Amino acid sequence: MKKVRAHVVVDGRVQGVCFRMDTRGAALERKVKGWVRNLPDGRVEAVFEGEETDVKSMIKWCENGPPLARVGKLDVEWEPYTDEFDGFEITFV
């Protein structure tokens, strides 16, 4: 299977709604590695690495996020796969 990396920025009501915690749980379920963090401007940023179908599944999940989130915009940038992560972490700016 093809390994890929996606850099994602999610805009909308995405902070204060468990977006990071639920993103981590969804990534672990899919065996996707990387990180997620809140940005100072209210958006959420994440990097996903793994099997292409799993990373695409994470991007699809981010279109809605957790139940209290209201995603207004989702930007995805495909980057070269690096295999630099051991797991999936919540990080901080």
Biopython code that builds the backbone (N, CA, C, O; Angstrom):
import numpy as np
from Bio.PDB.StructureBuilder import StructureBuilder

atoms = [
    (1, "MET", "N", (0.837, -1.195, 0.000)),
    (1, "MET", "CA", (0.000, 0.000, 0.000)),
    (1, "MET", "C", (0.881, 1.258, 0.000)),
    (1, "MET", "O", (1.989, 1.266, 0.537)),
    (2, "LYS", "N", (0.359, 2.298, -0.610)),
    (2, "LYS", "CA", (1.074, 3.559, -0.714)),
    (2, "LYS", "C", (0.995, 4.333, 0.599)),
    (2, "LYS", "O", (-0.080, 4.463, 1.184)),
    (3, "LYS", "N", (2.151, 4.852, 1.065)),
    (3, "LYS", "CA", (2.208, 5.675, 2.268)),
    (3, "LYS", "C", (2.184, 7.144, 1.851)),
    (3, "LYS", "O", (2.847, 7.537, 0.891)),
    (4, "VAL", "N", (1.409, 7.953, 2.586)),
    (4, "VAL", "CA", (1.249, 9.364, 2.242)),
    (4, "VAL", "C", (1.303, 10.229, 3.499)),
    (4, "VAL", "O", (1.246, 9.737, 4.626)),
    (5, "ARG", "N", (1.415, 11.533, 3.264)),
    (5, "ARG", "CA", (1.414, 12.520, 4.349)),
    (5, "ARG", "C", (0.501, 13.666, 3.936)),
    (5, "ARG", "O", (0.583, 14.166, 2.814)),
    (6, "ALA", "N", (-0.367, 14.076, 4.851)),
    (6, "ALA", "CA", (-1.252, 15.214, 4.617)),
    (6, "ALA", "C", (-1.106, 16.219, 5.751)),
    (6, "ALA", "O", (-1.087, 15.850, 6.926)),
    (7, "HIS", "N", (-1.004, 17.494, 5.385)),
    (7, "HIS", "CA", (-0.975, 18.599, 6.347)),
    (7, "HIS", "C", (-2.349, 19.267, 6.260)),
    (7, "HIS", "O", (-2.748, 19.744, 5.198)),
    (8, "VAL", "N", (-3.061, 19.295, 7.378)),
    (8, "VAL", "CA", (-4.459, 19.717, 7.396)),
    (8, "VAL", "C", (-4.634, 20.907, 8.337)),
    (8, "VAL", "O", (-4.067, 20.933, 9.429)),
    (9, "VAL", "N", (-5.421, 21.890, 7.903)),
    (9, "VAL", "CA", (-5.811, 23.007, 8.760)),
    (9, "VAL", "C", (-7.335, 23.094, 8.725)),
    (9, "VAL", "O", (-7.945, 23.174, 7.659)),
    (10, "VAL", "N", (-7.934, 23.075, 9.917)),
    (10, "VAL", "CA", (-9.393, 23.054, 10.051)),
    (10, "VAL", "C", (-9.853, 24.368, 10.672)),
    (10, "VAL", "O", (-9.337, 24.784, 11.709)),
    (11, "ASP", "N", (-10.818, 25.015, 10.040)),
    (11, "ASP", "CA", (-11.340, 26.296, 10.505)),
    (11, "ASP", "C", (-12.818, 26.135, 10.860)),
    (11, "ASP", "O", (-13.517, 25.308, 10.275)),
    (12, "GLY", "N", (-13.280, 26.920, 11.806)),
    (12, "GLY", "CA", (-14.670, 26.874, 12.247)),
    (12, "GLY", "C", (-14.704, 26.835, 13.768)),
    (12, "GLY", "O", (-13.789, 27.327, 14.429)),
    (13, "ARG", "N", (-15.763, 26.248, 14.321)),
    (13, "ARG", "CA", (-15.806, 26.061, 15.780)),
    (13, "ARG", "C", (-15.106, 24.738, 16.068)),
    (13, "ARG", "O", (-15.741, 23.686, 16.139)),
    (14, "VAL", "N", (-13.782, 24.809, 16.234)),
    (14, "VAL", "CA", (-12.983, 23.601, 16.372)),
    (14, "VAL", "C", (-12.098, 23.598, 17.625)),
    (14, "VAL", "O", (-11.355, 22.644, 17.859)),
    (15, "GLN", "N", (-12.177, 24.650, 18.416)),
    (15, "GLN", "CA", (-11.464, 24.659, 19.691)),
    (15, "GLN", "C", (-12.496, 24.682, 20.811)),
    (15, "GLN", "O", (-13.551, 25.306, 20.695)),
    (16, "GLY", "N", (-12.169, 23.989, 21.895)),
    (16, "GLY", "CA", (-13.091, 23.900, 23.025)),
    (16, "GLY", "C", (-14.182, 22.865, 22.819)),
    (16, "GLY", "O", (-15.176, 22.856, 23.545)),
    (17, "VAL", "N", (-14.004, 21.984, 21.829)),
    (17, "VAL", "CA", (-15.016, 20.963, 21.518)),
    (17, "VAL", "C", (-14.397, 19.558, 21.456)),
    (17, "VAL", "O", (-14.972, 18.644, 20.864)),
    (18, "CYS", "N", (-13.222, 19.399, 22.074)),
    (18, "CYS", "CA", (-12.487, 18.115, 22.104)),
    (18, "CYS", "C", (-11.979, 17.678, 20.731)),
    (18, "CYS", "O", (-11.798, 16.485, 20.488)),
    (19, "PHE", "N", (-11.748, 18.633, 19.835)),
    (19, "PHE", "CA", (-11.309, 18.282, 18.487)),
    (19, "PHE", "C", (-9.971, 17.553, 18.519)),
    (19, "PHE", "O", (-9.815, 16.520, 17.868)),
    (20, "ARG", "N", (-8.997, 18.080, 19.274)),
    (20, "ARG", "CA", (-7.674, 17.443, 19.313)),
    (20, "ARG", "C", (-7.749, 16.039, 19.899)),
    (20, "ARG", "O", (-7.187, 15.098, 19.339)),
    (21, "MET", "N", (-8.432, 15.899, 21.012)),
    (21, "MET", "CA", (-8.522, 14.597, 21.678)),
    (21, "MET", "C", (-9.224, 13.567, 20.783)),
    (21, "MET", "O", (-8.772, 12.428, 20.665)),
    (22, "ASP", "N", (-10.314, 13.970, 20.165)),
    (22, "ASP", "CA", (-11.043, 13.051, 19.297)),
    (22, "ASP", "C", (-10.279, 12.756, 18.002)),
    (22, "ASP", "O", (-10.380, 11.657, 17.456)),
    (23, "THR", "N", (-9.516, 13.738, 17.513)),
    (23, "THR", "CA", (-8.667, 13.497, 16.342)),
    (23, "THR", "C", (-7.628, 12.443, 16.680)),
    (23, "THR", "O", (-7.382, 11.533, 15.888)),
    (24, "ARG", "N", (-7.021, 12.560, 17.842)),
    (24, "ARG", "CA", (-6.021, 11.569, 18.263)),
    (24, "ARG", "C", (-6.646, 10.183, 18.327)),
    (24, "ARG", "O", (-6.057, 9.219, 17.838)),
    (25, "GLY", "N", (-7.826, 10.068, 18.921)),
    (25, "GLY", "CA", (-8.509, 8.777, 19.005)),
    (25, "GLY", "C", (-8.820, 8.199, 17.643)),
    (25, "GLY", "O", (-8.634, 7.005, 17.412)),
    (26, "ALA", "N", (-9.300, 9.050, 16.732)),
    (26, "ALA", "CA", (-9.616, 8.598, 15.366)),
    (26, "ALA", "C", (-8.355, 8.156, 14.636)),
    (26, "ALA", "O", (-8.375, 7.174, 13.895)),
    (27, "ALA", "N", (-7.255, 8.881, 14.844)),
    (27, "ALA", "CA", (-5.989, 8.526, 14.193)),
    (27, "ALA", "C", (-5.463, 7.197, 14.725)),
    (27, "ALA", "O", (-4.993, 6.363, 13.952)),
    (28, "LEU", "N", (-5.538, 6.996, 16.031)),
    (28, "LEU", "CA", (-5.063, 5.740, 16.612)),
    (28, "LEU", "C", (-5.892, 4.562, 16.110)),
    (28, "LEU", "O", (-5.345, 3.491, 15.847)),
    (29, "GLU", "N", (-7.197, 4.746, 15.976)),
    (29, "GLU", "CA", (-8.061, 3.681, 15.440)),
    (29, "GLU", "C", (-7.646, 3.296, 14.027)),
    (29, "GLU", "O", (-7.744, 2.133, 13.638)),
    (30, "ARG", "N", (-7.182, 4.278, 13.263)),
    (30, "ARG", "CA", (-6.823, 4.049, 11.865)),
    (30, "ARG", "C", (-5.333, 3.746, 11.670)),
    (30, "ARG", "O", (-4.873, 3.553, 10.544)),
    (31, "LYS", "N", (-4.588, 3.707, 12.776)),
    (31, "LYS", "CA", (-3.141, 3.481, 12.729)),
    (31, "LYS", "C", (-2.417, 4.562, 11.923)),
    (31, "LYS", "O", (-1.444, 4.288, 11.221)),
    (32, "VAL", "N", (-2.915, 5.794, 12.042)),
    (32, "VAL", "CA", (-2.296, 6.954, 11.409)),
    (32, "VAL", "C", (-1.382, 7.619, 12.431)),
    (32, "VAL", "O", (-1.736, 7.752, 13.603)),
    (33, "LYS", "N", (-0.213, 8.031, 11.977)),
    (33, "LYS", "CA", (0.757, 8.697, 12.852)),
    (33, "LYS", "C", (0.810, 10.178, 12.528)),
    (33, "LYS", "O", (0.406, 10.602, 11.445)),
    (34, "GLY", "N", (1.321, 10.976, 13.492)),
    (34, "GLY", "CA", (1.458, 12.407, 13.268)),
    (34, "GLY", "C", (1.160, 13.197, 14.520)),
    (34, "GLY", "O", (1.493, 12.778, 15.629)),
    (35, "TRP", "N", (0.526, 14.353, 14.336)),
    (35, "TRP", "CA", (0.206, 15.222, 15.467)),
    (35, "TRP", "C", (-0.982, 16.130, 15.139)),
    (35, "TRP", "O", (-1.378, 16.285, 13.983)),
    (36, "VAL", "N", (-1.536, 16.724, 16.206)),
    (36, "VAL", "CA", (-2.611, 17.705, 16.077)),
    (36, "VAL", "C", (-2.396, 18.777, 17.130)),
    (36, "VAL", "O", (-1.920, 18.483, 18.226)),
    (37, "ARG", "N", (-2.745, 20.029, 16.807)),
    (37, "ARG", "CA", (-2.588, 21.118, 17.769)),
    (37, "ARG", "C", (-3.558, 22.248, 17.463)),
    (37, "ARG", "O", (-4.019, 22.405, 16.333)),
    (38, "ASN", "N", (-3.862, 23.041, 18.505)),
    (38, "ASN", "CA", (-4.632, 24.271, 18.340)),
    (38, "ASN", "C", (-3.704, 25.366, 17.863)),
    (38, "ASN", "O", (-2.545, 25.423, 18.273)),
    (39, "LEU", "N", (-4.203, 26.237, 17.000)),
    (39, "LEU", "CA", (-3.463, 27.417, 16.581)),
    (39, "LEU", "C", (-4.000, 28.641, 17.327)),
    (39, "LEU", "O", (-5.168, 28.658, 17.715)),
    (40, "PRO", "N", (-3.176, 29.650, 17.529)),
    (40, "PRO", "CA", (-3.622, 30.835, 18.278)),
    (40, "PRO", "C", (-4.821, 31.546, 17.657)),
    (40, "PRO", "O", (-5.556, 32.237, 18.362)),
    (41, "ASP", "N", (-5.031, 31.388, 16.349)),
    (41, "ASP", "CA", (-6.137, 32.088, 15.678)),
    (41, "ASP", "C", (-7.454, 31.319, 15.728)),
    (41, "ASP", "O", (-8.427, 31.729, 15.094)),
    (42, "GLY", "N", (-7.506, 30.201, 16.477)),
    (42, "GLY", "CA", (-8.751, 29.453, 16.636)),
    (42, "GLY", "C", (-8.891, 28.246, 15.726)),
    (42, "GLY", "O", (-9.847, 27.482, 15.861)),
    (43, "ARG", "N", (-7.957, 28.059, 14.803)),
    (43, "ARG", "CA", (-8.001, 26.891, 13.931)),
    (43, "ARG", "C", (-7.277, 25.714, 14.580)),
    (43, "ARG", "O", (-6.606, 25.868, 15.600)),
    (44, "VAL", "N", (-7.424, 24.536, 13.972)),
    (44, "VAL", "CA", (-6.707, 23.335, 14.392)),
    (44, "VAL", "C", (-5.857, 22.882, 13.218)),
    (44, "VAL", "O", (-6.305, 22.883, 12.072)),
    (45, "GLU", "N", (-4.617, 22.493, 13.521)),
    (45, "GLU", "CA", (-3.677, 22.039, 12.507)),
    (45, "GLU", "C", (-3.265, 20.607, 12.828)),
    (45, "GLU", "O", (-3.116, 20.248, 13.997)),
    (46, "ALA", "N", (-3.080, 19.788, 11.793)),
    (46, "ALA", "CA", (-2.665, 18.405, 12.002)),
    (46, "ALA", "C", (-1.811, 17.919, 10.846)),
    (46, "ALA", "O", (-1.903, 18.424, 9.727)),
    (47, "VAL", "N", (-0.983, 16.931, 11.136)),
    (47, "VAL", "CA", (-0.236, 16.204, 10.113)),
    (47, "VAL", "C", (-0.571, 14.735, 10.287)),
    (47, "VAL", "O", (-0.480, 14.194, 11.389)),
    (48, "PHE", "N", (-0.960, 14.094, 9.196)),
    (48, "PHE", "CA", (-1.301, 12.668, 9.204)),
    (48, "PHE", "C", (-0.361, 11.923, 8.270)),
    (48, "PHE", "O", (-0.152, 12.339, 7.131)),
    (49, "GLU", "N", (0.206, 10.823, 8.749)),
    (49, "GLU", "CA", (1.012, 9.952, 7.899)),
    (49, "GLU", "C", (0.549, 8.516, 8.064)),
    (49, "GLU", "O", (0.213, 8.078, 9.164)),
    (50, "GLY", "N", (0.536, 7.791, 6.958)),
    (50, "GLY", "CA", (0.170, 6.384, 7.009)),
    (50, "GLY", "C", (-0.266, 5.880, 5.652)),
    (50, "GLY", "O", (0.020, 6.486, 4.620)),
    (51, "GLU", "N", (-0.974, 4.744, 5.675)),
    (51, "GLU", "CA", (-1.514, 4.188, 4.437)),
    (51, "GLU", "C", (-2.479, 5.208, 3.824)),
    (51, "GLU", "O", (-3.229, 5.874, 4.538)),
    (52, "GLU", "N", (-2.449, 5.320, 2.508)),
    (52, "GLU", "CA", (-3.259, 6.327, 1.822)),
    (52, "GLU", "C", (-4.740, 6.258, 2.198)),
    (52, "GLU", "O", (-5.365, 7.292, 2.429)),
    (53, "THR", "N", (-5.300, 5.061, 2.261)),
    (53, "THR", "CA", (-6.728, 4.946, 2.591)),
    (53, "THR", "C", (-7.006, 5.409, 4.016)),
    (53, "THR", "O", (-8.055, 5.997, 4.280)),
    (54, "ASP", "N", (-6.084, 5.153, 4.933)),
    (54, "ASP", "CA", (-6.262, 5.567, 6.325)),
    (54, "ASP", "C", (-6.146, 7.082, 6.474)),
    (54, "ASP", "O", (-6.926, 7.698, 7.201)),
    (55, "VAL", "N", (-5.177, 7.681, 5.788)),
    (55, "VAL", "CA", (-5.017, 9.138, 5.851)),
    (55, "VAL", "C", (-6.229, 9.827, 5.216)),
    (55, "VAL", "O", (-6.718, 10.828, 5.740)),
    (56, "LYS", "N", (-6.710, 9.299, 4.098)),
    (56, "LYS", "CA", (-7.912, 9.874, 3.475)),
    (56, "LYS", "C", (-9.123, 9.730, 4.397)),
    (56, "LYS", "O", (-9.991, 10.602, 4.417)),
    (57, "SER", "N", (-9.186, 8.648, 5.149)),
    (57, "SER", "CA", (-10.263, 8.461, 6.116)),
    (57, "SER", "C", (-10.182, 9.509, 7.229)),
    (57, "SER", "O", (-11.210, 10.000, 7.697)),
    (58, "MET", "N", (-8.962, 9.851, 7.652)),
    (58, "MET", "CA", (-8.798, 10.895, 8.669)),
    (58, "MET", "C", (-9.238, 12.255, 8.131)),
    (58, "MET", "O", (-9.886, 13.028, 8.837)),
    (59, "ILE", "N", (-8.889, 12.538, 6.895)),
    (59, "ILE", "CA", (-9.305, 13.809, 6.291)),
    (59, "ILE", "C", (-10.825, 13.877, 6.227)),
    (59, "ILE", "O", (-11.417, 14.911, 6.536)),
    (60, "LYS", "N", (-11.449, 12.789, 5.830)),
    (60, "LYS", "CA", (-12.918, 12.720, 5.787)),
    (60, "LYS", "C", (-13.492, 12.953, 7.182)),
    (60, "LYS", "O", (-14.476, 13.674, 7.341)),
    (61, "TRP", "N", (-12.867, 12.333, 8.201)),
    (61, "TRP", "CA", (-13.326, 12.516, 9.588)),
    (61, "TRP", "C", (-13.250, 13.997, 9.971)),
    (61, "TRP", "O", (-14.153, 14.512, 10.631)),
    (62, "CYS", "N", (-12.181, 14.680, 9.560)),
    (62, "CYS", "CA", (-11.992, 16.092, 9.907)),
    (62, "CYS", "C", (-13.028, 17.012, 9.259)),
    (62, "CYS", "O", (-13.215, 18.140, 9.713)),
    (63, "GLU", "N", (-13.696, 16.551, 8.214)),
    (63, "GLU", "CA", (-14.721, 17.377, 7.577)),
    (63, "GLU", "C", (-15.860, 17.689, 8.540)),
    (63, "GLU", "O", (-16.539, 18.705, 8.392)),
    (64, "ASN", "N", (-16.071, 16.819, 9.526)),
    (64, "ASN", "CA", (-17.111, 17.052, 10.539)),
    (64, "ASN", "C", (-16.529, 17.169, 11.940)),
    (64, "ASN", "O", (-16.997, 17.979, 12.740)),
    (65, "GLY", "N", (-15.508, 16.364, 12.245)),
    (65, "GLY", "CA", (-14.910, 16.383, 13.575)),
    (65, "GLY", "C", (-15.838, 15.792, 14.619)),
    (65, "GLY", "O", (-16.769, 15.059, 14.287)),
    (66, "PRO", "N", (-15.581, 16.113, 15.894)),
    (66, "PRO", "CA", (-16.431, 15.603, 16.965)),
    (66, "PRO", "C", (-17.818, 16.256, 16.942)),
    (66, "PRO", "O", (-18.028, 17.245, 16.240)),
    (67, "PRO", "N", (-18.768, 15.697, 17.714)),
    (67, "PRO", "CA", (-20.159, 16.166, 17.659)),
    (67, "PRO", "C", (-20.372, 17.671, 17.868)),
    (67, "PRO", "O", (-21.236, 18.249, 17.209)),
    (68, "LEU", "N", (-19.619, 18.323, 18.758)),
    (68, "LEU", "CA", (-19.844, 19.741, 19.035)),
    (68, "LEU", "C", (-19.117, 20.674, 18.075)),
    (68, "LEU", "O", (-19.339, 21.884, 18.115)),
    (69, "ALA", "N", (-18.262, 20.144, 17.222)),
    (69, "ALA", "CA", (-17.518, 20.965, 16.263)),
    (69, "ALA", "C", (-18.422, 21.398, 15.116)),
    (69, "ALA", "O", (-19.407, 20.734, 14.794)),
    (70, "ARG", "N", (-18.069, 22.514, 14.512)),
    (70, "ARG", "CA", (-18.724, 23.000, 13.303)),
    (70, "ARG", "C", (-17.620, 23.423, 12.348)),
    (70, "ARG", "O", (-17.113, 24.543, 12.423)),
    (71, "VAL", "N", (-17.257, 22.532, 11.464)),
    (71, "VAL", "CA", (-16.171, 22.797, 10.528)),
    (71, "VAL", "C", (-16.672, 23.701, 9.412)),
    (71, "VAL", "O", (-17.654, 23.394, 8.736)),
    (72, "GLY", "N", (-15.981, 24.822, 9.230)),
    (72, "GLY", "CA", (-16.346, 25.749, 8.169)),
    (72, "GLY", "C", (-15.485, 25.573, 6.937)),
    (72, "GLY", "O", (-15.963, 25.727, 5.813)),
    (73, "LYS", "N", (-14.214, 25.250, 7.141)),
    (73, "LYS", "CA", (-13.281, 25.112, 6.028)),
    (73, "LYS", "C", (-12.206, 24.106, 6.402)),
    (73, "LYS", "O", (-11.742, 24.065, 7.542)),
    (74, "LEU", "N", (-11.820, 23.301, 5.433)),
    (74, "LEU", "CA", (-10.766, 22.300, 5.632)),
    (74, "LEU", "C", (-9.777, 22.431, 4.491)),
    (74, "LEU", "O", (-10.126, 22.222, 3.330)),
    (75, "ASP", "N", (-8.538, 22.777, 4.824)),
    (75, "ASP", "CA", (-7.477, 22.879, 3.828)),
    (75, "ASP", "C", (-6.552, 21.678, 3.971)),
    (75, "ASP", "O", (-6.132, 21.344, 5.079)),
    (76, "VAL", "N", (-6.234, 21.030, 2.860)),
    (76, "VAL", "CA", (-5.360, 19.855, 2.859)),
    (76, "VAL", "C", (-4.220, 20.095, 1.886)),
    (76, "VAL", "O", (-4.442, 20.460, 0.732)),
    (77, "GLU", "N", (-3.007, 19.891, 2.357)),
    (77, "GLU", "CA", (-1.830, 19.965, 1.504)),
    (77, "GLU", "C", (-1.106, 18.626, 1.581)),
    (77, "GLU", "O", (-0.741, 18.174, 2.666)),
    (78, "TRP", "N", (-0.901, 18.000, 0.435)),
    (78, "TRP", "CA", (-0.182, 16.726, 0.381)),
    (78, "TRP", "C", (1.307, 17.017, 0.353)),
    (78, "TRP", "O", (1.777, 17.832, -0.440)),
    (79, "GLU", "N", (2.048, 16.340, 1.230)),
    (79, "GLU", "CA", (3.486, 16.539, 1.357)),
    (79, "GLU", "C", (4.188, 15.189, 1.190)),
    (79, "GLU", "O", (3.542, 14.144, 1.256)),
    (80, "PRO", "N", (5.503, 15.207, 0.974)),
    (80, "PRO", "CA", (6.230, 13.941, 0.876)),
    (80, "PRO", "C", (6.172, 13.157, 2.192)),
    (80, "PRO", "O", (6.315, 13.732, 3.271)),
    (81, "TYR", "N", (5.965, 11.865, 2.095)),
    (81, "TYR", "CA", (5.937, 10.980, 3.258)),
    (81, "TYR", "C", (7.330, 10.934, 3.879)),
    (81, "TYR", "O", (8.323, 10.801, 3.163)),
    (82, "THR", "N", (7.412, 11.045, 5.220)),
    (82, "THR", "CA", (8.710, 11.089, 5.898)),
    (82, "THR", "C", (8.956, 9.930, 6.857)),
    (82, "THR", "O", (10.108, 9.620, 7.160)),
    (83, "ASP", "N", (7.902, 9.287, 7.335)),
    (83, "ASP", "CA", (8.036, 8.207, 8.327)),
    (83, "ASP", "C", (8.785, 8.671, 9.578)),
    (83, "ASP", "O", (9.582, 7.920, 10.141)),
    (84, "GLU", "N", (8.525, 9.918, 10.014)),
    (84, "GLU", "CA", (9.245, 10.479, 11.152)),
    (84, "GLU", "C", (8.543, 10.275, 12.497)),
    (84, "GLU", "O", (9.118, 10.594, 13.538)),
    (85, "PHE", "N", (7.324, 9.754, 12.500)),
    (85, "PHE", "CA", (6.546, 9.680, 13.731)),
    (85, "PHE", "C", (6.483, 8.256, 14.290)),
    (85, "PHE", "O", (6.460, 7.278, 13.543)),
    (86, "ASP", "N", (6.456, 8.169, 15.609)),
    (86, "ASP", "CA", (6.309, 6.876, 16.293)),
    (86, "ASP", "C", (4.863, 6.598, 16.653)),
    (86, "ASP", "O", (4.490, 5.445, 16.871)),
    (87, "GLY", "N", (4.043, 7.640, 16.717)),
    (87, "GLY", "CA", (2.647, 7.491, 17.108)),
    (87, "GLY", "C", (1.885, 8.739, 16.708)),
    (87, "GLY", "O", (2.251, 9.419, 15.749)),
    (88, "PHE", "N", (0.808, 9.044, 17.456)),
    (88, "PHE", "CA", (0.033, 10.250, 17.179)),
    (88, "PHE", "C", (-0.085, 11.042, 18.468)),
    (88, "PHE", "O", (-0.545, 10.522, 19.484)),
    (89, "GLU", "N", (0.332, 12.302, 18.427)),
    (89, "GLU", "CA", (0.406, 13.132, 19.628)),
    (89, "GLU", "C", (-0.394, 14.421, 19.499)),
    (89, "GLU", "O", (-0.593, 14.944, 18.402)),
    (90, "ILE", "N", (-0.844, 14.915, 20.632)),
    (90, "ILE", "CA", (-1.386, 16.272, 20.726)),
    (90, "ILE", "C", (-0.201, 17.159, 21.096)),
    (90, "ILE", "O", (0.449, 16.937, 22.118)),
    (91, "THR", "N", (0.081, 18.168, 20.261)),
    (91, "THR", "CA", (1.200, 19.047, 20.533)),
    (91, "THR", "C", (0.689, 20.467, 20.752)),
    (91, "THR", "O", (-0.514, 20.727, 20.712)),
    (92, "PHE", "N", (1.622, 21.369, 20.982)),
    (92, "PHE", "CA", (1.272, 22.759, 21.296)),
    (92, "PHE", "C", (2.132, 23.699, 20.481)),
    (92, "PHE", "O", (3.279, 23.381, 20.166)),
    (93, "VAL", "N", (1.586, 24.860, 20.135)),
    (93, "VAL", "CA", (2.298, 25.865, 19.357)),
    (93, "VAL", "C", (3.406, 26.435, 20.219)),
    (93, "VAL", "O", (4.149, 27.309, 19.772)),
]
sb = StructureBuilder()
sb.init_structure("model")
sb.init_model(0)
sb.init_chain("A")
sb.init_seg("    ")
for serial, (resi, resn, name, xyz) in enumerate(atoms, 1):
    if name == "N":
        sb.init_residue(resn, " ", resi, " ")
    sb.init_atom(name, np.array(xyz, "f"), 0.0, 1.0, " ", f" {name:<3s}", serial, name[0])
structure = sb.get_structure()
